[in-house]
Amino acid sequence: MTDTDLLIAVLAGIVQGVVEWLPVSSQGNLALFLTFVGTEPEAALQLALFLQVGTTLSAATYYRGEILTALRATPGWRPAGAYDGDNALVSYVVLASAVTGLVGIPLYVFAVDLASQLTGGVFIAGIGVLLVATGVLTYASESVSMGVNRDPTLVDSVLVGAVQGFAILPGISRSGVTTSALLFRSYDPPAAFRLSFLISIPASVGAAVLTLLDAGGLPGIAPGPATAALGVSAVVGYVTIDALMRIVERVPFWAVCFGLGGLAIVGGGVVSLVV
């Protein structure tokens, strides 16, 4: 492991730890960073998915109370009362995760195959287009949310699980599209983000396992840098999640999506011309 490899791993961990909580694509932005430092698009996509394990640890620790509540309710879960009381959270997480897998696995195969055929500049520009699309969705959801806090339903589970599956594509913000879907369903912002982050835990673990199986091991990274990146992302993610949750309530992140997406499109065009 060289000093350069370690530095890139630490920086990647910082990027993942900060942007995971924002309605911008952590996977897309991390893939952009990795592509800029010379990683092949296919490996960058796989590595960006794998490094979400670090912030999964952050989310699991931060929401440990909700997770314990769901675990305690699990033995008493019955189909007839699937969305009653604490059972609603259990049903929501399980069903949403299953739908995410059904949607996300075929898209993952498509995305990796497509990324392997693209040049770095085209790949970057493509991520930029998806970032802008996320910005449009986030902006629209802010204008229609009615702010009614309630327990998740069967419709919420299927809808949010499906849109989370699409977020396996780089440039589509997982937190952005799932939170937007919940806002469209009339949840208030704190509840929308909480429900969004809870289903990110099984989804991120599943994506990491899928990546390891597809790549036949760690995707384009040695064990040392991988450990460093995961550790940094977990620590940074835990430190920043509370502060960033507060910011989310005040700053229009659709504007951030537009800005980052526009820069990515321009940057990708420049890279394509140079290369």
C-alpha positions in Angstrom: 0.0 0.0 0.0 1.5 3.3 -1.1 1.0 6.7 0.5 -1.0 7.7 -2.6 -3.3 4.7 -2.2 -3.9 5.5 1.4 -4.5 9.2 0.7 -7.1 8.4 -2.0 -8.8 5.9 0.4 -9.0 8.5 3.2 -10.4 11.1 0.9 -12.9 8.6 -0.6 -14.0 7.8 3.0 -14.5 11.5 3.8 -16.5 12.0 0.6 -18.7 9.0 1.4 -19.1 10.0 5.1 -20.3 13.5 4.3 -22.4 13.2 1.2 -24.3 10.0 2.1 -26.7 12.0 4.3 -27.4 14.6 1.6 -30.1 14.4 -1.1 -27.2 14.2 -3.7 -25.8 11.0 -4.9 -23.0 9.7 -2.6 -22.4 6.9 -5.1 -22.3 9.3 -8.0 -20.1 11.8 -6.3 -17.7 9.1 -5.0 -17.6 7.5 -8.5 -16.8 11.0 -9.9 -13.9 11.4 -7.5 -12.6 7.9 -8.1 -12.8 8.4 -11.9 -11.0 11.8 -11.6 -8.1 10.1 -9.8 -7.7 7.5 -12.5 -10.0 4.6 -11.5 -11.7 2.8 -14.4 -15.5 3.6 -14.6 -16.5 0.0 -13.9 -14.3 -0.3 -10.8 -15.3 3.2 -9.6 -19.0 2.2 -9.7 -18.3 -1.1 -7.8 -16.1 0.6 -5.3 -18.6 3.4 -4.6 -21.2 0.8 -3.8 -18.9 -1.2 -1.6 -17.8 1.9 0.5 -21.4 2.5 1.5 -20.8 -0.2 4.2 -18.9 2.4 6.3 -21.9 4.8 6.4 -24.2 1.9 7.0 -22.4 1.4 10.3 -22.9 5.0 11.0 -26.7 4.8 10.3 -27.1 1.6 12.3 -25.4 3.3 15.3 -27.3 6.6 15.0 -30.7 4.9 14.6 -30.0 2.1 17.1 -33.1 3.0 19.1 -35.4 2.5 16.1 -33.6 -0.7 15.1 -34.0 -2.2 18.7 -37.7 -1.2 18.6 -38.2 -3.1 15.3 -36.3 -6.1 16.6 -38.4 -6.3 19.8 -41.6 -6.1 17.7 -40.5 -8.9 15.3 -41.5 -11.9 17.4 -45.0 -10.6 17.7 -45.4 -9.8 14.0 -48.5 -11.2 12.4 -49.7 -10.6 8.8 -53.1 -9.4 10.0 -51.5 -6.6 11.9 -48.5 -6.0 9.7 -48.8 -2.2 9.7 -50.2 -1.7 13.2 -48.0 0.0 15.8 -44.3 -1.1 16.0 -45.1 -3.8 13.4 -45.4 -1.1 10.8 -41.7 -0.3 10.9 -40.7 -4.0 10.7 -43.0 -4.5 7.7 -41.8 -1.3 6.0 -38.1 -2.2 6.3 -38.5 -5.8 5.2 -40.8 -5.3 2.3 -39.1 -2.1 1.0 -35.7 -4.0 1.1 -37.2 -6.9 -0.9 -38.6 -4.6 -3.5 -35.3 -2.7 -3.7 -33.6 -6.0 -4.5 -36.1 -6.9 -7.2 -35.5 -3.5 -8.9 -31.9 -2.9 -8.1 -30.2 -6.1 -9.0 -31.1 -6.1 -12.7 -30.2 -2.4 -12.9 -26.8 -3.1 -11.2 -26.0 -5.6 -13.9 -27.0 -3.1 -16.6 -25.1 -0.2 -14.9 -21.8 -2.2 -14.5 -22.0 -3.5 -18.1 -22.7 0.0 -19.4 -19.9 1.6 -17.3 -17.4 -0.9 -18.7 -18.1 0.4 -22.2 -17.9 4.1 -21.4 -14.9 6.4 -21.4 -14.2 8.4 -18.2 -15.6 11.6 -19.6 -18.9 10.1 -20.9 -19.3 8.3 -17.6 -18.9 11.6 -15.6 -21.3 13.5 -17.9 -23.9 10.7 -17.5 -23.7 10.9 -13.7 -24.2 14.7 -14.1 -27.4 14.2 -16.0 -28.8 11.9 -13.3 -27.8 14.4 -10.6 -29.7 17.1 -12.3 -32.7 14.8 -12.6 -32.5 14.2 -8.8 -32.5 17.9 -8.3 -35.7 18.3 -10.3 -37.4 15.6 -8.3 -36.2 17.0 -4.9 -37.4 20.5 -5.9 -40.8 19.2 -6.9 -41.2 17.2 -3.7 -40.5 20.3 -1.6 -43.5 22.1 -3.1 -46.1 19.4 -2.5 -45.2 18.0 0.9 -48.1 18.4 3.3 -46.0 17.5 6.4 -48.3 14.9 8.0 -46.3 12.5 10.2 -47.6 9.0 10.3 -46.6 5.3 10.3 -45.5 3.8 7.0 -48.0 1.8 4.9 -47.9 -1.0 2.4 -48.0 1.5 -0.4 -45.1 3.4 1.1 -43.1 0.2 1.4 -43.5 -0.7 -2.2 -43.0 2.8 -3.6 -40.0 3.7 -1.5 -38.4 0.3 -2.0 -38.8 0.6 -5.8 -37.3 4.1 -6.1 -34.4 3.0 -3.8 -33.7 0.2 -6.3 -33.2 2.8 -9.1 -30.7 4.6 -6.9 -28.2 1.8 -7.6 -27.5 3.8 -10.8 -24.6 6.3 -10.1 -25.8 9.9 -10.0 -29.3 9.1 -8.6 -29.3 10.0 -4.9 -30.7 7.2 -2.8 -31.6 9.5 0.1 -32.8 12.2 -2.4 -35.3 10.0 -4.3 -36.5 8.0 -1.3 -37.0 11.1 0.8 -38.7 12.8 -2.1 -41.1 9.9 -2.5 -41.9 10.1 1.2 -42.5 13.8 1.0 -44.8 13.2 -1.9 -46.6 10.8 0.4 -47.1 13.7 2.8 -44.5 12.9 5.5 -42.8 15.7 7.2 -39.1 16.1 6.5 -37.7 14.6 9.7 -39.9 11.5 9.4 -39.1 11.2 5.7 -35.3 11.3 6.3 -35.6 8.8 9.2 -37.5 6.3 7.1 -35.2 6.8 4.2 -32.0 6.2 6.3 -33.5 3.1 8.0 -34.0 1.2 4.7 -30.6 2.3 3.5 -29.0 -0.1 6.0 -30.1 -3.5 4.5 -29.8 -2.0 1.0 -26.2 -0.9 1.4 -25.2 -4.3 2.9 -26.9 -6.0 0.0 -25.2 -3.8 -2.5 -21.8 -4.4 -1.0 -22.3 -8.2 -1.0 -23.5 -8.0 -4.7 -20.4 -6.0 -5.5 -18.0 -8.4 -3.8 -19.6 -11.4 -5.6 -19.6 -9.7 -9.0 -16.0 -8.4 -8.7 -14.7 -11.7 -7.2 -13.4 -9.8 -4.2 -12.6 -6.2 -3.3 -13.3 -4.1 -6.4 -10.1 -2.5 -7.5 -8.7 -1.8 -4.1 -6.3 -3.5 -1.7 -7.4 -4.7 1.8 -5.4 -2.0 3.5 -6.9 1.0 1.7 -10.3 -0.6 1.8 -10.2 -0.8 5.6 -9.0 2.7 5.8 -11.7 4.0 3.6 -14.4 2.1 5.4 -13.2 3.3 8.8 -12.9 6.9 7.8 -16.4 6.9 6.2 -17.9 5.3 9.3 -16.3 7.8 11.7 -17.0 10.9 9.5 -20.5 9.7 8.8 -21.4 9.3 12.5 -19.9 12.7 13.4 -21.7 14.5 10.6 -25.1 12.8 10.4 -26.7 14.9 13.2 -25.4 18.2 11.9 -26.3 17.4 8.3 -29.8 16.3 9.3 -30.3 19.8 10.8 -29.0 21.5 7.7 -31.3 19.4 5.5 -34.3 21.1 7.2 -33.0 24.6 6.2 -31.1 24.4 2.9 -32.7 23.6 -0.5 -30.6 20.7 -1.6 -32.3 20.6 -5.0 -30.0 23.6 -5.8 -27.0 21.5 -4.8 -28.1 18.8 -7.2 -28.4 21.3 -10.0 -24.9 22.7 -9.3 -23.1 19.4 -8.9 -24.9 18.0 -11.9 -24.0 20.9 -14.1 -20.4 20.8 -13.1 -20.3 17.1 -13.8 -21.7 17.5 -17.3 -19.2 20.2 -18.2 -16.3 18.4 -16.5 -17.2 15.1 -18.3 -17.3 17.0 -21.7 -13.9 18.5 -21.0 -12.4 15.1 -20.0 -13.9 13.5 -23.2 -12.3 16.2 -25.4 -8.9 15.9 -23.6 -8.8 12.1 -23.7 
